[in-house]
C-alpha cells in the first residue's frame, strides 16, 4: 500500500472520480460499455454522444497535463549511491508504483477508464444508425402482422 504523500495523491486522483471504490466501479463499467458497444448492445445518437465525448475529452486533457509528473514517479529518485540512498529511492519508488492503491496505478487506471469510455462512445455513435434502423424494421414487422 502506498504511504504518506502517495496515498493522498492517489486519493486525490480517485477523489476526482468519487473515490477509489467509485473509480474501480467506473473502470469496470467502462470496460463493460466498451464490450457492449463492440457487440452492438449499446448505441447513442450523435448529439448525445458528442456531449459525452466532450466530457471525456476534457477529463483526458486534465489527466494529460499531469501525466509528465506521473511519469517521473515511475523512476527511482537520484538520492545518491550509498546503500541508504539506494534503499530510500527504492522505498520511494515502491510507494509511488507498487500496488493498485499507489498514485501511479490509480492514475493509470483512471486514464485507461477514460480511454475505454471514449472508444465505447465512438463505437456507440457509429452503431446508433444501425440499431435505430433495426428497431424500425422490427416495429414494422409487428405493424405488418397487425394487418
Secondary structure, 3 states (H helix, E strand, C coil): CCCHHHHHHHHHHHHHCCCHHHHHHHHHHHHHHHHHHHCCCCCCCHHHHHHHHHHHHHHHHHHHHHHHHHHHHCCCCCCCCCHHHHHHHHHHHHHHCCCCCCHHHHHHHHHHHHHHHHHHHHHHHHHHHHHHHHHHHHHHHHHHHHC
